[in-house]
Amino acid sequence: MVLTERVKVKALLESGQAGSLVVAMGWVRTRRGNKNVSFIALNDGSTINNIQVVADNANYPEELLKGITTGSCIGVKGLLVESPGSGQRVEIQAQELELFGTADPETYPLQKKGHSMEFLREIAHLRPRTNTFGAVLRIRHAMAFAIHKYFNDKGFTYLHTPIITASDAEGAGAMFRVTTLDVNNLPRTEEGKINWSEDFFGKEANLTVSGQLEGELGAMALSEIYTFGPTFRAENSNTPRHLAEFWMIEPEMAFYDIVANMDLAEDFLKYLIRYALENCKDDLEFLNKMYDNELLERLLFVVNNSFERLEYTKAVEILEKSGQKFEFPVFWGADLQSEHERYLVEKHFKKPVILTNYPKEIKAFYMKQNDDGKTVRAMDVLFPKIGEIIGGSQREEIYQKLINRINELGIPEKDVWWYLDTRKFGTAPHSGFGLGFERLLLFVTGMTNIRDVIPFPRTPNNCEF
């Protein structure tokens, strides 16, 4: 069988061109039938839908037919014909079958249906073969493509920010150290501290938690940039919302104020969800049917509603007067929790919400300070079911104000001298935001655990694959 003649299952199902000789290859989902005929459901990952292969058993050796079981990999050459059954327009009448790889029914972990998500996480190397994870990974691909298309079409420059860095961005959490030093024989200074000058980079280095600060440097020359890359946090958190390795999209834009920043964030999110609805229809319908029957309704909810915009102070007033019993107390100065954010979106406004002007004490040093001396021009975009999906701000472009804030927080100037330089040499108003890719995928797929929207999750005590 000539491999280059292969046509993907998705293309075969969409073509509907019965009467042509075709070659298909993929993995067997099921095989049923009787002693005379076999009905094989074949899937190659290009679509959630299988194509039925009908084989006359008399034409094939018994040994070959015995090897065609759930999970085995086969090639088929045959006639594409109209399907007499419901559910698909065409099927393949097999003329040749080739068995590429068997899957022992006694040991193949996916032989049966109905496995728990916990079990599937233990076999992350095989779970992409399930309908669920095939759908999730195709949607993940579509969203990644849509992100690049959106920014490219708007004239943004894709900037590759460093994965290894000496900066911790905003003190956002524990970092993974990168070193070539012998951990069993670390060089020490006279004071007994690790002598990082003998390390590869001559200083302490870590895996990045964010590309934002470097992204700002790019925006100060290229006007509008975006980053899209892996980020890392060494928090020992075993929760459905935490990963040690995850992906972030972080646009930074010169000459954008907080309003333009909000406009971009809203337009960006609506574009992505609209793209998913238009290009991932079969996968979304499957997830809506099997996992979350409100999924499509929520996606349309975002696309069809303008986002409510209000200040943090007003949001706190609404929450305090709501009569709702929250697990975490609400007061001015509190960092709002997911339950507060979801109340605003799902019950009070019944639409996505963008909150602005947060207390400066709960936000990062680089956010632009308001004239009241108490708040900064931060913005958080809140979605149903998950709460915050985007966090961003207008950045502080005034050198002295940024220096004062850095000193207030005890950040050594020597660690951010390069960042401060952009405020000394041709500073400009600018803004940006960050969107966690996996958080977006949780919303778009309806999955409830962040480990189920990334191919190979990295979590405490889990680095197997």
N, C-alpha and C positions, 0 to 999 in steps of 0.2 A: 504494500500500500504506500503510495507516494505521499509523504508528509506535507509537502508544499501545496497539495491540492485541497487541503483541509479548509472547510468553511465553518465559521463559528456558529454555535447553536442559535444565538440571538439573530444572526443574519438569516439563517434558514427559516426560523419561525416568522420573521418579519417579511421575508420575500414572498411567501405564498406561491412561488412559481413551481407548481406541480409539474412533473413530467421530466425533470432534469436529473442527470446522474450526479450525485454529490458524495463528498467524503466528510465525515464528521468524526471527532475524537473527543474523549472526555472520560468522566468517571461515572460508574453505574450507581444510580440512586436506588433502584429496585429492579428486580427481575421476577416476573410472574408468568403464568401460562400453563401449558400441559405438555404431554409427551410429544405433541406434534408441532407446537409453535411456542416461541418465547416473545414476550413483550418486555422490552428493556427501556427503562427511563434513563436517558443519558443527559448529563449536564457537564459543561466545560467551564463554568464560572462566569461566562459572558452575560448571563441573565439568570434570574431566579427560576425561570421556567425550564422544564425539561423537554427534550424532544423524544418522542416514542420511536423506538426501533423495533420493527417486526421481523423476526427471523424464523425461517422454516427449519426446524431442528434437524430434519433429514439431510440438510446440506452441509452439516458441520460435524466434526468429530465430537464424540461424547466428552472427551477430556477437555476440549476447549470450552464446551458449554458449561461443564462443571466449574470451570474457573471464573465464569462470569457471575459474580456475586456482588452484593452491595460493597462499594468501595474499590472494586477492581477498575482498572483502566483499560479501555478498549478503543479500537478504531473500527469504523464501519464505512463501507462503500455500498451505495444502493440508490434506488430510485426514490426521489422525493414525490410523494403522492398526497392527494387530499385525504385527510383523516376522517373515517366514518364516525369516530367517537366525538364526544363533546370535549371542550377545553382547549383544543388546538386545531389549527386549520390544516396542518400538514404533518406527516410522519415519514419515516424512512423504511422502505421495503428492502431489507438487507440482501446484498448479493455476495459481499465478502465481509468476514469478521476477523479481526486480529486482536489477540489478547496481549497487551503490553505489560501489565502487572497485576498479579492477583492480590486479594485481601482475604486472608483466612477468616472465615465466618466465626470461628471459635475465639479469635483473639482481636479482631478489628474492633476498636472501641466504639465506633459509630454504627455498629451493625443494627442496633435498635434505635428507635426514636424516643423522644421525651427526656433527654438528659437534662440535668440541672445546670444552671449557669456556673455554679461552683465546680462541678465536674469538668465542664468544658474548659474552664480556666486552667485546669491541671494538664490539659492536652492542647495547649495553645497552638502546637505545631499542626494539629489536625482540624481544629475547630473552623478554619475558613471553609471547609467542605460542607458545613451545615448550611441550611437555607438562611438561618438567622445571620450568621457571621458573613456569609457571602453577600447578603443584602447590605449589612453595615459597612463592609469594606468597599463595596461599589459606591455607596453614598459618600464614604470618606474620600475616595478618589474624585468624585464629581465635585465635592465641596472644595477640595484643594485646587482643582482646575478652575473653578468659578472664582476663587479668590484671586488667582493670578490674572485671569481674564478681566475681572472688574478693575483692578488697579492699572493694568496695562492699558485698558481702553480709556482710562482717565489721565494717562500720561505720567503715572508714578514710575519711579525707578526702583527696581528690586535690589535692595542692598543686603549683602551678606555680612552680618555682624559676627564678631568672634564667639566661638563656643568656649574657648579657654580665655579666661579674663582674670585680671587682678582687682576688678571692681565688683561690688555686690549690689550695684544698682540702687536699691532703696532699703537695704537691710531687710530684704524680703524673706529671709529664712536661712536655715542651715544650708551650707554649700558642700559639694563634693570637691575634695582637694585633689589637685593634679600635681604629681611630683615624680622625679626620677631618683630621689634620695632613697637610701637603704633604710627602710622603716625599722630595721633591727639595730641600726647603728647610726642614728641621726646626729649630724654635726651640731654642736652647741656653742653658743656665745659664752663669754665669761659670766654672764648673769644666769646661765642655764637655759636660756630660750633657744628654740630651733634657729639655726643659722641658715636662713633662706637664701643668703647670697651665694651659697654653694649649690643651690638647686639649678635646674635647667634654665629657668627664666631669670634667675638672680633675685627673685622675690616670691612671695607666696602667691600661688595661682589656683584657680578653682574653675569648675564648670559653671557656665553662666546661668543666672536665674532670669535674665531679661536682656533683650537687645536694645532696649529703649534709649539708654544714654548715648550709645554709639549711633543709634538711628537719628538722634537729634543732630549729631555732628554732620551726618549726610544731608539732612534737610537744610542745614545752614549753607549748603553749597548747591544742592540739586533741587531745592524748593519742596518737592513732594517725593517721599520715599516710603517704602514699606519693607518690613522684614517678615520672614516666615521661616521659622527654624525651630530646632529642638532647644528646650530649656530644662533645667535640672534643679530639684530641691531635695535636700537630704533630711526632710522631716520624717520622723518615725511615726507616720500616720497610716493606720490601717482602716480607712474609711472609704465609702463608695464615691467620694469626691476628690481623692488625692492620688497622685502618681508621682514617682520620683523622676520620671522622664516624660515630658509632654511637649506639645508644640504650641507656639504662640505666633499670632499675627499682630504686628505692631506698626501701624502707619505713623509717620511724623511729617507735619506739614508747616513750612514757613508761611507766614502771612495769613494764618487761620486764627481767629479768635474762638472763644468757647462756643459761640452760636454756630459758626461754620463747622466746628468739630462735631457738635451734636447732629447737624444736618448730614454730615458724611457718615457718621455711625448709623443713623437710622436708614439712610439710603443703602448702605453696604449690607446691613442685615436683611433688609427686605429683598435686595437683589439675590442674596445667597439662598434664602428660603424659596423665593419664586423660582430660582434655577433648579432647586431640588424638586419642587412640585412638577416642573415641566419636563425634567430629564431623568427622574428616578421614580417614575409613577408606579411601576410594578413592585419595586422593592418597598416603597412607602406603603402601598396598599397591603402588602404581606405583613409588614410590621404593625400596621394599624389593626389588622385582623387578628394576628396571633399574640401581640404583646400589649398594645395600648390603643383601645378603640376610640380614644379622643385625640390621637396624634394628628391626623389630617385636619381636624377642626382647630387645633391649636396653631398649626402652621398657617392656616388661612386667617386665623385671628390676628396674627402678627402682620401679615401682608395687607390685610384689609382695613387696619386701623392706624390712624396717625398716632404717634407716641405722645403721651401726656408729658409736659415738661413743668417741673416745679422745683422750688428750692428745698433743701434739706430741712430748714426750719419749719416750713409749712408741712412737710411730710411728718415731722415729729408731732406737730399739733394734731394732725389727723389721726395718727396712731394713738396718741394719748387720750383722745376723745372717742375712740372707736368702741370702747366697752369690751374689746376683745381681750381674752386672757392669753398673754404671751409667756413663753418659757423664760425669755430674756427681757429684763425691764427696758422700757423706752424712756429716754430723757435727752435733752439737748446736750450733745457732746458724746452720746453713745455711738458706737460703730454698729450700724443697723445689721441685723441678722437676716438670714434667708426668710424666716417666718414673717418678719416685718415687711420685707420687700415683696413677698408674695401676696400679703394682705393688700398692699397698695395696688398691685397689678390685677389680682384675681377678684377681689371683693369690692374695693373702693372705686377705682377708676374703670375697671374692666377693659383695660387696654395696656399695652406696654408703657413703661414710665421711664423718663430720664430725670434723675435727681442731680441738682447742681448746688454749688456753694456750701460745701461741707466745712465743719470746724477744722482749722489747720492742724490741731493736735492729733487728729486721727488720719491725717494724710501725709504723703511723702514730701520731702524737702523741696523738690523741684517745682511744685505747683504754684501758679501765680497767686500772689496774695491780694485779697480785696482791700479796699480802702478802710473797711471797718476794723482791720487789725485782728479779726477773729476767724475769718473764713477764707477759703481758697477756691479758685475757679476749677474745682473738680467736677467730674460728671460720671455717673454710673447709670448704665442702661439695664433696666430690670425686665425680666421676662416671666411669663407664667411657668409654674412648676419648679424652676431652678433659681429664681431670684436674679442676682447680678450676672450678666453675661459679658458686659464690657465695662472696663474701668479706664478713665482717661482724665485729661485736664488740659487747660491752657498752661503752658510752661512759663515759669518766671524768667523773663528776659532781661530784667534790670540787675546789673552786676552787684550793686551794693545790697539790694534786698536779698539776693541769693546768698551772698557772703554772710549776712546777718543770720539768715535761717540756718545755714550750715553750722555756724558757730553756736547757735542756740542748741542744736542737736548734738554737738560734740563731734562732728564729722571732720577728720583731719583734712585741711586744705590741700596738703601734699598728695592726697589720694585722688582728688578730683580736679587738679590744676588744669588738666586738658579740657574738662567740661566747662570750667569757669572761663577759659580763653574764648569760648564762643560768645560770651557776654561782654568780653573786652574788645573784641575785634569784629565789628560789623554785626552787632546783635540785631535781632528782629523778633517781632511777635511771632509765636509759633505754638502749635498744639499737637496733640496726638492721643492715641488710645491703644489699649491692648485687648485682644480677643483670644481667649484660650480655645484652641482648635477643638480639643476633646469636649470642652463644655458646650461649644456649638453643636457638636455631633450628638451629645446627650439629648439636646433639645430636638434636633432634626430627626433622630431615629426613635426617640421614645425609650431608649435604654435607661435603666435606673442606676447602673454602676459604671463609673468611668473606665474601669478595666475592660469593659466590653465594647469600647469604641476605638481601641488602639490594638493593632495586631498582636504585639507582644508586650504586655504591661510590665513595667518595672516598679516594684513595690518592695517594702521591707521583706527580706528573706526570700525574694523571688527574682532571680536573674538566670533562669534555667536555659532559655532558648536564645 
